[in-house]
Amino acid sequence: TGGLITLDSGFKNTGACESKITFLDGEKGILRHRGYSIEDLAKGSNFLEVSYLVIFGELPTKAQYEKFEKDIKRHTLLNEEMKNIIDGYPKSAHPMGILSSMTCALTAFNPITVNVNDPVALYEGIVKIMAKFPVLAAWAHSKTHGMPLNYADNSLGYVENILNMMFKIPTETYKINPIAVKALDELLILHADHEQNCSTSTVRIVGSSEAGLFASISAGVSALWGRLHGGANQAVLEMLEAIQNDGGDVEKYIAKAKDKDDPFRLMGFGHRVYKNFDPRARLIKKAADELFEDLGTSDPVLAIAKHLEKVALEDEYFAEKKLYPNVDFYSGIIYRALGIPVQMFTVMFAIGRLPGWIAQWREMRLNKEPIGRPRQLYIGEPLRPFVPMDKR
Ligand code: SDX
């Protein structure tokens, strides 16, 4: 159209939309959902309540909360034919790959587009994905561990069920550990939404073509999988274990991270927006200390993480580039303490981010945002004549 096109790869200086859901201040390390500080929500709320707040914009009354929880429980069953689909996966599959495709497979049993102009249909689509996503996540865990698939137990709470479906074995009654539930609930709150991050932008742009809610969430799962994004929590644990096996030599890994010729990055460090401490990292570090105290256990990897953080923050490279621990730096240590395998860490991130993806998709559709279609600066070949094969 001849209009001015400014190149902004990675959208570092582009506002993609207006939103009322989450407020970030990267300089001050502030995170709020619908005006409530993440510190207040982490302390006083629970994951299902924060999900309601993020999606619908207000903290629910007791009646609204109970209805939301009941409506979600109405939809925790999956169509039995979904088992035929997951049976096609090899045990070696990554749970994120299973979760992404199984989420899209839900469209085989549910309308492909959730009609946002019909509040009842929109609400039904939201409680359906809130109900079925954790079941699919637990199935991905069971499938990759050769274990039988569990159904939700509607007598349990939302977060209790996540642990129950992942760890219950048919020969025993699964004992819910309230300490584990409390730690996981807070961790999920801290992942609920984070404005226009990579996976949320993916959910918005896929939804902007009027692809359905489930297909859009499926795309968000794939975007989250990358190690520069949600996949970092798995990469952090693998890095900390490598340092542990290397005699705890954090200085060696910090030197590698600073070496321009070495592609190694300190996983769990740095952030596009936070040029100060990620408030979530602070809260997760505190939650990890509390969890180990409550459990009466410890994890040598936590000491390595704290030592790595201390040495890095004293190093001018990290100070100059404003690289601080982010949400992924300590979260894996808590997941591991809960018995969650490292390959499932990013799946846990996805469960936490689900309400944010839903909220952002809903807002984009209700605001009738145009289909996302950026332009480019063409730097390829000028016009040239076609040459038939026998002349090349
Ligand atoms: C999440 O966006 C969100 O909100 C995401 C998230 C959410 O809740 O949705 O917060 C969740 O994804 C957290 C981030 C998890 N990723 C990691 O921990 C992977 C390691 N971190 C990075 O790769 C990086 O810091 C990013 C991806 C997080 C941010 O990348 P940017 O903003 O594109 O910054 P950059 O890659 O351009 O880095 C700027 C400079 C570079 O040096 P120079 O080229 O300027 O010399 O800082 C360096 C980078 O080399 N750098 C690092 C580093 N991160 C950046 N050097 C060493 N170790 C690192 N971790």
Residues whose N, C-alpha, C, O or C-beta is under 5 A from the ligand:
A	BS01	SDX	H194 N197 C198 R227 L228 H229 G230 A232 A257 R265 L266 M267 G268 F269 G270 H271 R272 K321 N326 D328
